[in-house]
Amino acid sequence: MKSKKVVILIAAVCVVLTMGVMPALAEVKSIVLGSGPVGGGFNMVTVGIAKYWKKDLDITTNIVPGAMPANLKKFANGKLTFAMGAASWARAMYEGNQLIFDDPAKFARVMFHIYENPWYVIALKSSGLKKISDLKGKRYGGGPNKRIWYHIMGNKMEANGIPYNDNSKMRIANFQDMAIMVGDGTLDACAAMLEGFTPQPATQRLMQEKEIVALEWDPAVIEKFKDDAFYPTVIRKGIVPFIDKDFHTFSGGAANIICRADVDDDLVYNLTKTMHKNLQTIAAENPFWKYPAKIPEILTIDSGVPYHPGAIKYWKEAGMWKK
């Protein structure tokens, strides 16, 4: 009898000790995640993963839609713990780039990246334009916001010999209007973006009406901006119908999910693991998740912001941590 009591006592102590070292995950029932505008790619990404965080972890994701830079400012100001954004913007926030953020947000940590947002310059094939340098003296669309797009595009154009700020022929307009102006001849070329494997709707419409090309950068310009917040990237052959080879251009920032450094390691580990475990299923349901399903190395790229220890733990276990 005495032996039985001892066994019971030991078992009870083990239960208490085990409870003491269990992750606090069971106590987390919901998280708040800043996202992008409703109907946009970032918002669709968060909706896609939220379903599985609820299904597998019983964690409800309260998604806060809105303009991505605005939500990153909320994150930087401590009003959000998790955020969906673009890696270049997250890096600008982490470093305190005066482009939009006042002070460095050194508490930002990456969980994983999802897809690239490359931008490129398009023109009608009939224009005869082939390279960025061919735009000298031509009319082009320089993005939807001059102050912000100078840092994304303008400094690269100037390094390639094409004026940006001091250029009477450069036009600022939304992506849809720029594509329309290229189509009707009002502009000779314009900026456009790719979301994962998907050209913007405006570019797709232009592709249906006209033959278009992407203008090539001088390799020296690609090299010059290799450490820029809006860094060089490659659009792989076959992703965009009018690009027939690996195309070197610049990133608008890989889409990623970040959190604060003080978020529990086990929580981040489990959120990251659940995403990866369900990735193929999510990709079959949601076009914006097809990119990491096909190009898994995007998940752990180094974009200038440290990864969270909980995420690092999982990516090491998954054999995907190469740093």
C-alpha positions, 0 to 999 in steps of 0.5 A: 500500500505504501508503495502504491501511495509513493507511486501516486505521489510521484505521478502527481509531482510529475503532473505538476512539474509538467504543467509548469513547463508546458507552453502557455499556448493553451492560454492563448485563445486569440491574436490580433493581426494587422493586414492589408485592405479588404480584397487585397493580397495581404488580406487574403493571405491572413484569411487563408492562414487564420482558418488553420490557426483556428482549426489546429490550435483553437486560436482565433485571428482578429484581422485588422484590415487597412493600408499596410504602411499604416498598420506597420506604424500601429505595430511600431507604436505598440498597438499591434503585436502581429502584422502582415506586411512587405519585408522592405517596409518591415526593414525600414520600420526596424531601422527607423527609416525616415521614409515613414517611421520616426524611430527604429522598431528593434523589437520587430521579428519575422515569423516567415515570408510568403511571396515576393512583390517584384516591380518592373517597368513595362512598355508596349512591344511595338514601342521598340523599348528594351532597356531602362536606358531607352527611356531617356526623353520618354514619358513614363509612369513613376508609381502611385506616390512620388515621395514613397516611390522615389525610394522604391523606384526613382533612385534606381531610375536616376542611377540608370540615367533616367531623371525622376524628381526633376523630369517633366515627362514623369507622371504619378498615377495609380497602377490602373491608370498608368497601364491604361495610359501605356495602352493608349500611348499617353505614356511610353512605359510605367511601373507595375508589380507582381504579387507572387505569381500574379500580375496586377489586374491592370497589367493583365488587362493590358496583356490581353489587349497588347503585346508588352515587354519588361525593360531590362536594368543595367546590371551595374544598377542591380549591383549598386542597390544590393543592400537597399531596403528595396533590394534586387530580386529575380522574376523567374522564367515562366511566371510572367507570360511576357518574360521569357527568361529569369529577369533581374529587377527590384523587390517592393518587399517580400510579403511576410508576417512579423511579431514582437520579440516578446511574444512567447516562443512556443506560441510563435513556434506553433503558429509557424509550424501550423502554417508550414504543415498546412501549406499545400492545402492552403495553396490549393485554396488560396492563390497567394499561398501558391508561391511558397508551396512552389518556392519554399526557400522564400519562407526563410529568406534574410530580408534584414529583420531578425527572425523570432526565436520560436520561428528559428526553432521550427525552421531548424527542425524542418531543415530549412534554416540555412543561416 
